[in-house]
């Protein structure tokens, strides 16, 4: 199985700060990487697909980058509504595997 | 608009089976894979597997073979996941999601399963 190492596991950031979360795959996943935001007691919401494409309705302050094994999600200017847990998902090989999540809180 | 409506919370006894449903609206149900995901506190998200409703084709995470069984009814646009021989390890929130072009674009609201005697 492909292991997705996501970091950090948790972080605090200030309003307006630039935030970056990373995921490293144990092998090349050819950009089959998506990012999801989950708030407490809610289902995940899709943010980014195919590593860099913004899902419909997602604010432009979210962006994705990366290729091969290394990927990142960036929030250009943190807003209060962005406090949540973020997960990456690799779709390059079965079984699909998620990162362990990054809990993002306001400082 | 696309919606995935899951069945309600379940309280089951160890050893029993349960069937969770996921009713899809707003798109051609038969043409897109339905994914199933497990979430337990402290265990993150786990992919259980998927079904393509139009053909009935399935793919399972090896870890869940023998535990989960997927079916789909195209007449009612509903996908099902049956979990058998329940233990406390199966207590979790289960999500269905629609897959498109190598990502999950819509998610159900989740079904909470509690296994307790």
Interface residues (C-beta under 8 A of the other chain):
Chain A: X32 X34 X36 X43 X44 X45 X46 X49 X50 X55 X87 X89 X91 X94 X95 X96 X97 X98 X99 X100 X101
Chain B: X35 X44 X45 X46 X47 X49 X59 X61 X62 X63 X95 X97 X101 X102 X103 X104 X105 X106 X107 X108 X109 X110
